[in-house]
């Protein structure tokens, strides 16, 4: 039941110029992910009368392409398909409907709202830094007076470890073995507590080239790491397209032969997937054949059977009849081939002996 609920799509039908669209769910998809209007006479009659030719809107080309009722639609779960009667040139509210369908298939927060999300993160980090209170005074802090500078020595328990060389030459002069594991921060003068807690004021008043230890604080490290984490989380590997395996009777694994006892409806589903552009781009031919049929790939035999199915326009009614016969003796692929040869005047497939 769960699989059946996913094998459906929304059909948009434009029957005449400047007429509101007819929109409905299509759930009768026995050959999903492929569909033909000719396979559903009830749906075709509900769309209108005397429908013999249609036009399908192609997403990649962004154009309306004329097609027959036997056109194979390549579907995704709950996708949107736009079709109009052949000859219709003005589709009512088509642009709005098309944009809305794309938005529903690809929600805005996945593709178009990344800038707003990053802006929100920066705003939260800025508010967090503005409300952060300065560190309380500690007995481990000492001030060493110099001619023009005051050097503040802070214990490692309060400051993230860093390199002493990055703090300047004067700090290295006051560094001694008994002060190992401590940090040095230089100030151009003692500042009030409210100015010292403000990064902008501290940077404006300080004339020292030494960077402030606040740049090594956990908050700063968090603000530097968040954007990269956000960007990496939004990029996900592409999802491979859905492949629908077909029913294949038992066969001998020791021989690379085409499986006998195949049914016409299963062969049609397999061949339609083998011809689908989105699957052919993603998978090599032999790998795609193995995923669909689950048997070894025999090139000559495959192409011979595929040609008989593809070039069956002269016996199209025969092919459709054998497909609808299902898994019965009349629906066997061998039975379809025999009917084709009889209709084309071929008595036997075997070579004639002289």
C-alpha positions in Angstrom: 0.0 0.0 0.0 2.9 2.4 0.8 4.5 1.7 -2.5 1.2 2.3 -4.3 0.8 5.7 -2.7 4.1 6.8 -4.1 3.4 5.6 -7.6 1.3 8.5 -8.7 1.6 12.0 -10.2 -0.4 15.2 -10.8 -1.6 15.8 -14.4 -2.2 19.4 -15.6 -4.4 19.4 -18.8 -5.1 22.4 -21.0 -8.0 21.6 -23.3 -8.5 24.9 -25.1 -7.0 28.4 -25.3 -7.4 30.6 -22.2 -9.5 28.0 -20.3 -8.6 27.2 -16.7 -6.5 24.1 -16.3 -7.9 20.7 -15.4 -5.8 19.3 -12.5 -6.1 15.7 -11.1 -4.1 13.0 -9.4 -3.3 10.0 -11.6 -2.9 6.8 -9.6 -3.4 4.1 -12.2 0.3 3.6 -13.1 0.9 -0.1 -13.6 4.2 0.5 -15.4 5.6 3.2 -13.0 7.9 5.1 -13.5 6.5 5.2 -17.0 3.0 6.1 -18.2 1.0 6.4 -21.4 -2.3 8.1 -21.8 -3.3 5.4 -24.2 -3.0 2.9 -21.3 -5.8 4.6 -19.4 -9.0 5.1 -21.5 -11.0 6.3 -18.5 -8.6 9.1 -17.8 -8.4 10.0 -21.5 -12.2 10.3 -21.8 -12.3 12.5 -18.7 -10.0 15.0 -20.3 -12.1 15.7 -23.4 -13.5 14.3 -26.7 -11.6 13.5 -29.9 -8.2 13.7 -28.4 -5.8 12.1 -30.9 -2.6 14.2 -30.4 -1.1 16.1 -27.5 1.7 18.4 -26.6 4.0 17.7 -23.6 6.0 20.4 -21.8 9.6 19.3 -21.7 11.5 20.6 -18.6 15.0 20.4 -20.0 14.1 22.2 -23.3 11.5 24.5 -21.7 9.3 23.9 -24.8 6.0 22.2 -25.8 6.8 19.0 -27.8 4.1 17.4 -30.0 3.5 13.8 -29.1 1.1 10.9 -29.7 -1.1 9.3 -27.0 1.5 6.5 -26.7 4.2 9.0 -25.5 6.1 7.5 -22.6 6.2 9.9 -19.6 9.2 9.5 -17.3 7.8 10.0 -13.8 9.0 10.6 -10.3 7.0 10.1 -7.2 4.3 12.7 -6.9 5.7 14.8 -9.8 3.8 17.4 -11.9 3.2 16.8 -15.6 1.9 19.5 -18.0 0.0 18.4 -21.2 -2.3 20.2 -23.6 -4.4 19.4 -26.6 -2.6 19.7 -29.9 -3.3 23.1 -31.3 -3.7 25.0 -28.0 -1.3 28.0 -27.9 -2.4 30.0 -24.9 -2.4 28.1 -21.6 -4.2 30.0 -18.8 -1.9 30.9 -15.8 0.8 28.5 -17.1 3.8 30.4 -15.7 2.3 30.6 -12.2 1.3 26.9 -12.2 4.7 25.8 -13.4 6.6 27.9 -10.8 4.3 26.6 -8.0 4.9 23.0 -9.1 8.7 23.5 -9.0 8.5 25.1 -5.5 6.4 22.2 -4.2 8.8 19.6 -5.6 11.9 21.5 -4.3 11.0 23.4 -1.0 12.5 26.9 -0.8 14.5 26.2 2.4 16.6 23.6 0.5 17.7 25.8 -2.4 16.8 29.4 -2.2 16.9 30.5 1.4 20.6 29.8 2.3 21.4 33.5 2.4 18.7 34.2 5.0 19.7 31.2 7.1 23.3 32.4 7.2 22.2 36.0 8.0 20.2 34.6 10.9 23.2 32.7 12.2 25.4 35.8 12.1 22.7 37.8 13.9 22.5 35.2 16.7 26.3 35.1 17.1 26.4 38.9 17.2 23.8 39.1 19.9 25.6 36.4 21.9 28.8 38.3 21.9 27.1 41.6 22.8 25.5 40.0 25.9 28.6 38.2 27.0 29.9 39.4 30.3 33.6 40.0 31.0 35.6 37.4 32.9 35.6 37.9 36.7 38.8 39.1 38.3 41.1 36.3 39.6 44.0 36.0 42.0 46.0 34.4 39.2 46.2 37.7 37.3 49.4 39.8 37.8 50.3 43.2 36.3 54.0 43.9 35.5 54.6 47.6 35.1 56.8 48.9 32.2 57.8 52.3 30.9 54.9 52.6 28.5 53.0 49.3 28.7 51.1 47.2 31.2 51.5 43.4 30.7 48.6 41.3 32.0 49.5 37.6 32.7 46.5 35.2 32.6 46.5 31.6 33.8 45.9 28.8 31.3 42.8 27.7 33.2 41.0 30.8 31.8 42.5 31.2 28.3 42.7 28.8 25.4 46.3 27.6 24.8 48.2 29.4 22.1 51.7 30.3 20.9 53.7 32.7 23.0 55.6 33.9 19.9 52.4 35.2 18.5 52.1 37.7 21.4 55.2 39.8 20.6 58.7 40.3 21.7 58.0 42.1 24.9 55.8 39.2 26.1 58.6 36.8 25.5 61.0 38.9 27.7 58.6 38.4 30.6 58.2 34.7 29.9 60.2 32.5 32.3 60.2 28.8 33.2 58.2 29.4 36.4 55.5 31.0 34.3 55.1 28.1 31.8 51.6 27.5 30.6 50.5 31.2 31.0 49.5 33.7 28.4 50.5 37.4 28.0 48.3 40.2 26.7 49.5 43.7 26.2 47.5 46.9 26.6 48.4 50.4 25.7 46.9 51.5 29.0 44.5 50.4 31.7 40.9 50.7 30.4 37.6 50.7 32.2 35.7 47.4 32.5 32.9 48.5 30.2 35.4 49.5 27.4 37.5 46.4 27.9 34.4 44.2 27.3 33.8 45.9 24.0 35.9 44.5 21.2 35.5 47.6 18.9 36.6 50.0 21.7 39.5 47.8 22.6 40.7 47.7 19.1 40.3 51.4 18.5 42.3 52.4 21.7 45.1 49.9 21.4 48.2 50.9 19.4 49.9 47.5 19.9 50.3 45.2 16.9 49.7 42.2 19.1 46.3 40.5 18.4 43.9 40.3 21.3 43.3 36.9 23.0 39.6 37.3 22.3 40.3 36.2 18.8 41.2 32.8 20.2 38.1 32.5 22.4 35.6 29.6 22.0 33.0 32.0 20.7 35.2 33.2 17.9 36.2 29.7 17.0 32.5 28.8 16.9 31.6 31.7 14.7 34.4 30.8 12.2 33.4 27.1 12.1 29.7 27.5 11.7 29.5 28.9 8.1 31.7 26.0 6.8 29.5 23.5 8.7 26.4 25.1 7.3 27.6 25.0 3.7 28.8 21.5 4.0 25.5 20.3 5.5 23.5 21.8 2.6 25.5 20.0 -0.1 24.3 16.4 -0.4 25.3 13.7 -2.8 22.9 13.2 -5.8 20.3 10.5 -5.3 20.4 7.9 -8.0 17.2 7.6 -10.1 14.7 4.9 -9.3 15.0 1.6 -11.2 12.1 -0.8 -11.2 13.1 -4.5 -11.5 10.9 -6.7 -13.6 9.8 -10.3 -13.1 12.3 -12.8 -14.6 11.7 -16.5 -14.5 14.3 -18.9 -13.2 17.3 -19.3 -15.5 20.7 -21.1 -15.5 23.4 -19.0 -13.9 26.1 -21.0 -15.6 25.1 -19.8 -19.1 24.9 -16.2 -20.3 21.6 -16.6 -22.2 18.4 -14.6 -22.5 15.9 -15.9 -19.9 13.1 -17.9 -21.4 9.5 -17.6 -20.4 9.5 -13.8 -20.3 6.2 -12.0 -20.5 5.4 -9.1 -22.9 4.4 -6.7 -20.2 7.6 -7.2 -18.3 9.7 -6.9 -21.4 7.9 -3.6 -22.2 8.6 -2.2 -18.7 12.3 -3.2 -19.0 12.8 -1.8 -22.5 11.1 1.5 -21.5 13.5 1.9 -18.6 16.5 1.0 -20.9 15.4 3.8 -23.2 14.8 6.4 -20.5 17.3 9.3 -20.8 17.6 10.0 -17.1 18.6 6.3 -16.5 20.9 6.1 -19.5 22.8 9.1 -18.4 23.3 7.8 -14.8 24.0 4.1 -15.5 26.1 2.3 -18.2 24.0 0.0 -20.4 25.2 -3.3 -19.0 24.8 -2.1 -15.4 21.3 -0.7 -16.1 20.3 -4.0 -17.8 21.5 -6.0 -14.7 19.6 -3.7 -12.3 16.3 -4.1 -14.3 16.4 -7.8 -15.5 18.9 -9.2 -13.0 20.5 -11.5 -15.6 23.8 -11.4 -17.5 23.9 -9.0 -20.4 24.1 -10.6 -23.9 24.5 -7.7 -26.3 23.4 -9.4 -29.6 20.4 -11.1 -28.1 19.3 -7.9 -26.3 19.6 -5.7 -29.4 17.6 -8.2 -31.5 14.7 -8.4 -29.0 14.8 -4.6 -28.4 14.6 -4.0 -32.1 11.5 -6.2 -32.4 9.8 -4.2 -29.6 11.0 -0.8 -30.8 10.1 -1.3 -34.5 6.7 -2.8 -33.9 4.6 0.2 -35.3 3.1 -2.0 -38.0 1.9 -4.5 -35.4 1.2 -2.1 -32.6 -2.3 -3.5 -31.9 -0.7 -7.0 -31.5 1.9 -5.7 -29.0 -0.8 -3.9 -27.0 -3.0 -7.0 -26.9 -0.1 -9.2 -25.7 0.8 -6.6 -23.0 -2.7 -6.6 -21.7 -2.8 -10.4 -21.6 -0.7 -10.2 -18.5 1.1 -13.4 -17.2 -0.9 -15.8 -19.3 0.2 -18.1 -22.2 -1.1 -15.4 -24.6 1.1 -12.8 -22.8 4.4 -14.6 -23.3 7.1 -12.8 -25.2 7.6 -15.8 -27.5 3.9 -15.7 -28.3 4.1 -12.0 -29.2 7.1 -12.7 -31.5 5.2 -15.5 -33.2 2.2 -13.2 -33.8 4.5 -10.5 -35.2 6.1 -13.0 -37.7 2.7 -14.2 -38.8 1.5 -10.7 -39.3 4.6 -9.7 -41.3 4.5 -12.9 -43.4 7.5 -14.6 -41.8 7.0 -18.3 -41.5 9.9 -19.2 -39.3 12.9 -17.6 -37.5 15.2 -20.5 -38.2 17.4 -20.6 -41.3 16.1 -22.5 -44.3 18.2 -25.5 -45.2 19.0 -26.1 -48.8 
